[in-house]
Amino acid sequence: MTFAETISLEALEADPYPIYSRLRDEEPVGWVPSVQLWLVTRWDDVRSVDLSPDLFTAETDPSTLNRTMGKNMLGSEGPHQQWIRAVCEPPFRPREVEDRTQGMIPKLAHQLIDGFAERGEADLFTEFADPMSVRSLQHMLGLDEVAWEDLLRWNQGIMVGLANFEGDETKQRFADDASEELGAAIDGVLDRLERHPDASVLSWMLHHAQDGARMRRDEIAANAKLMLSGGLQEPRDLIALVVWALGSHPEQLDEVRAERSLIKAAVEETLRWAGPVGTSTRQATRETELAGTPLAEGSLIGAVLSSANRDPRRWSDPDRFDVHRKEGAHLAFAIGSHFCLGAWFGRHLARVSVDVLLDRLPKLRLGPDRPVELRGWEFRAPTSTWARWDPA
């Protein structure tokens, strides 16, 4: 039995990085029965998978993405996928995000901090990162009439389905129920937008014609769910992870506090060192070989972004967090035709959030009596991020 065949789901959820290290050295392409995937763990191989859609397609069968949300651009390939992306991409360009948010993001950050600043202690994951991500994206998409608490609850259910590589029926039913409820809410918003278009992303998707055609409602709903899941989970977890990463390295936190231009570097290094999204899922379109390992046609592959981002073949001392690292781009948002649509939005939200937190919470630090625990391998994040500061 190979090492890969002994890996349990629980071990991956607890801490995948030691597992990835051993896989990179011993089985860079290893079959892991517990998740029903061939895990690809080295930098060059992960890039090769993501940059070869003709050989490693994102339109997999089965697909946790399409099964849970409906067929969407991340779970598709080819000309129609490119057309959908061309429709959806413009609202997420930097200037468009700024026009749509119009200073809402820093304003929201201050409003949230007003609710706990005087206490000198809070779980910044639940009291700040959660509402920060969901309410800003709610505004962007045009879902203001839907309770943000419902959006958060539905998304939590959907994320269970997206990580359900093992095909657990109980998990899938939970995810499907959440997806159905979210779909009904989106449909109600689209009814309004049919009559009264506005500046929201959903309105753009409904009314914008690309090459003389418009998206169908089922396509809008599936891709809106995708935007919501990515736009809530990744920025939320990134904010919490940056706080944890800097708080775990107090000397670097002091540097960032004193020199705010380092915030951008801190966000990028966190994405590399502890990125919130684990894999790109692909399927071999024909019999092939990768890193000396034969793969049959139809093989399901997890190109492990978080492992590639710690591959010593690419990075010096990769397990060290260093805001001064200057070694080029990471793969936290994937690469190629499925590069994350909301990458700029997520980065912007994290940078603004960290800047405002450091402004408002003097001597911000991790709470020593409530250590941060991280969980997950496909979606890795703190279960809480308790912090302290000196109240004004």
N, C-alpha and C positions, 0 to 999 in steps of 0.2 A: 504494500500500500504506500502511495506517495504521500509526502507531507500535505500537498494540496487536498488530498482526499480525506484527511483527518480534521480539516478546519471546520469548526462548528460555527453556526450563526451567532451564538452567544459570545464566542471569542472575538468575532469580527465586531460585534456591537460594542463590546467592552473597550477594545483598543486594537484597531486593525494595523497600526504602524509596525509593530514587531513582526507581525505576520507578513506584511508586504516586504519587509526587509529580507526575510528568509526566502520568500518566493522569488524576489529579484535575483538572489544569488543561486538558488537551486532549481526553481521551476518558473522561469519568467513568463511562460504560458502554461498555466496549471488548471486542470479541471477540478472545481470545488462543488461536490454534490449538494452540499447544504444550501447553496444558492442557485444551483443548476446553471452555472456559468463557467466558461473558461476565463480566468482572471489574467489579464495582460498587465504587467507591472513595471516594465522598464520604459524610460522616457522615449527612446527612439521608436519602440514598438507601439506605444500608446499613440504617438503622433502619426505613425504609419497607418494605424487603424482609422483614426479620425479623418485622415486626409485621403482615404481610398474608398469613397462611397460605392464605387462600382464593385469592389471586392468585399467590403464590410458595410452593409447597408444598415441605416437606422430604422428602416421599415421592417422591423423584426416580427416574427410570429412564433411564440406569443410575445406580446408587448405590454408591459405593465402600464405604460403611458396610454396607449390607445384603449386598452381594456378598461381603464379607470375613468378617462376623461373623454373618450371619443377620439377618432383619428385627428391628429394635430400635426403641426409642422415639425416638431421634434421627433415624432414617431413616423415620419414620412421621408420619402426620397424622390428625386427626379424633378421634372419640369413643374408639376403642380405644387410641390413643396416650395420650389423657388418662387413661384407666382404668389403663393400665400405669404411667404416671407417678404416679398416686395410690397404687398399690401400693408402688412403689419409693421414694417420697420420704420417708416418715417416718423411716427409719433414718439419713438424712443431715441431719436437723435438728440445730442446735447442741447442744441438751441430750442428744439421743440419741447423737451422736458422742462427747461427753464420757463418757456412761455406758458406751458400748461400749469406748472406749479406756482409761478409768480410769487416767490418768497414764502410759500406755504410751509416748506420743509423746516427752515430754522424757526419759524413762528410756532409750528407744532412742537418742535423739540423744547422750546422754552415753556410752552403751556404744560407739557407733561412734567417737566422738572419742577415747575411751580407746585405741583401736587405732592412732592416728597422732599424738596430741598431742605426744609427746616428740620427734618427728622435726623439727618446725619447718617442714615443707613437705608438701603432699599435693595430689593432684588431687581437689578437693572434689566434682566431678561424679561420679566413679566410686566414691570411697571413702565419700562421705557422702550426696549427693543421691539417687543410684540406690538404695542399700539403704534409705535413710530412707523413700522413697515406697513402694517395693514391699513392705517388711516391715510398715509401718503399715497399708496397704490390705489386705494378706494377712490380717492380724488382723481388720480390720473385716469383710471379706467372709466369713471363715470358711474360708480356704484354708491353714490352718497346716500341714496334713499334706502339702502340695505344696511342693517345694523352691522357695525364692524365686528362686534362680538360673534355674530353669526358667520361672517366671512372667515374669521379666525377658526371657528369650530369646524366649519365645512372643510377648510383647507387642511386642518389637522387630520381629518378623516381621509381625505384624498391622499395625503402623503403616506399613510399606511399602505394604500394600494400601490403607489408608485415604487415602494421599496419591497413589495411582496413578490420577490423573485422565486421564493419557495412555493408559491401557489397556494397559500393557506386560505381555505374557503371562508373561514370566519373573518379573517382580516379583509378579504375582498368584499364580503357583504357589507361590512362597516364602511369601507371606502365607497362602494357603489351607492349606498344610501346618501352619503354626504354629497357625492357628485350629482345625484339626481336633484337634491334640494337646491344646490347651487345653480344647476341648470335652470330650474324653475324661476329662481330669482333673476338670473341673467335674461331669461325670456321676457319677464315683466318689464325690465329696463329697456329692452329692445323695442317693445310695444310703444313705449313712450317716445323713444328716439326716432321711430318711424315718422311720428307726427311732428316732433319738435327736436330737430338735430341740435347738437351743441358742440363744444370744443373737446369733448372727451375722446379717449381712444376707442371705446365701443361705438360711438357715433361715427368716427372715422371708418372703422371696419365695416359698418353697416352701409354707409353711403359712398365710400370711395370706389371708383371704378379703375381697375388696372387692366390695360389691354382690352378695354371694352367690356369687361365682366366684373361682377361684384361677388363677394363671398356669400355663400348660403348661410342661413341661420345656424344650422348644425355645425358648420365650420367655424362660425364666429364663437359659438358657445364652447366648443372644444378648445379653441385657441385662447379664449378668454380664461378658461380654467387653467390652461398651461401658464399664461402670464401671471395669473393670481398665485399659483403654487410656487413658481419661481420667484416672483416679485415679493411674496410674503416671506417665504422660507429663507432664501439666500441672503437678502439684505438684513433681515432680523437676526439670523444666526451670525452673520458677519459682524454686526455691531457688537453683539455679545462676545464673540470670539476675539475681537480687537481689544475690548476691555479686559478680557481674561489674559490674553497674550502680553499686553503691556503691564497689567497688574502683576503677572508672574515674573516680570523682569523690571523691577522698580527703577533700576538705573536708566533703562531705556524709556520708561514712562516719564521720568524727570526730564530727560532730553527732549521728548516730544512736547511736554508741557511748556518747556522754555522756548522751543523752536518749532512753531506750528507748521512750518513747511514740511516737517517730517511726518505729518499725519498721512499724507499720501503714501509715503514709503511704508509706514506702519500697516496701512490697509492692504497694500500689495504683498507685504511679507506675511501677513496673517493669511491671506488667500493662498499663498504658496505653502506655508507651514502647517496650516490647519483648515484648509478650504472646506466649506460647508457641503459641497456636492462631491460625491465619491467617484462616480463612473460615467462614461459614455457607453450605452448599451448598443451593440451591433450584432449582425448575423452574417456569417460567411455565405456569399452568393454562389460559391463553387468550391470544390476541393482545393485546398491551398496549404501553405506551410508558413509558420510565423515563428521566428527565433528557434528554428530547428524542430518545431513541434508540428506534426501534421494535423490539419483541421478538416473535418468532413464538411461537405456542403450542408448548410443549415445550422452549423454550430453557433450557439449563442455565446457572445463574448462581452465581458465587462472590461473595457479599456479604463484602467484605474488611474484617474487623473491625480488623485491624492497621493498615490504611490509614485507616479512619474515626477511629481513635484518634490519628492524627497529622494530621488535617485542620485547616489553619489557619482554616477557616470556623467551627470549633468551639473550637479551643484556641489560646491565645496562645503564640507561640514553641514550636510543638509538638515540634520535634526536640530540644529541651533537656530533660534529665532534671532534675527539681526536686522534692525531697521536701516542699517547702513549697507546692506547687501546690494551689490550692483552686478548682477549676473544675467540680466535680460528677463524676458517674459516667462511667466508661468502658464500652466494649463488649467487653472481653476475654472475658467469659463469655456473650456474645450477649445477646439480649433477647427477651421474649415467651414463647410456650409452650414453647420449647426452651432457655430459660435453663439453664445448666449445673447439673445436679443436685448435683454435688459442689463447688460454688463455696465454700461455707463450709469444708468439709473441707480443700480445697486452700489457702485463705487461712490457716487455722489451722495447718496443717502448716508452711507457709513462715514464718509469724511466730515460732512456737516454735523452729524450726530456726535462724533467724537470731539469735534472742536467745541460745540456748545456744552457738552458734558464737562470738559476741562475748564471752560470759562465759568460755569455756574457752580461746580462742586469743588471747592478748594481742597487741595491735597487728596484728591480722589485715589482710592486704593482698594484692593480686595479685602473683604471681611475675613479676618484670620480664623474666626470660630465657625465659619460656614464655607468649607472648601468647595471649589467648583468641581463638579463631576461632569465629564463629557460622555455622551453615548452616541452610538450609531456608526455605521460604516458607509452606507449610501448617502445618508444625510446626517452629518455629525455636528453636534451642537451641545452647549452646556444645558443641563437640566435646570440650572439656576445660575445667576451671576450676582451674588451678594457683594455689595461694595459699601465702603464707608468714606466719609469726608468730614471736614471740619465745618459745621454749619455756620452761616454768617451770624 
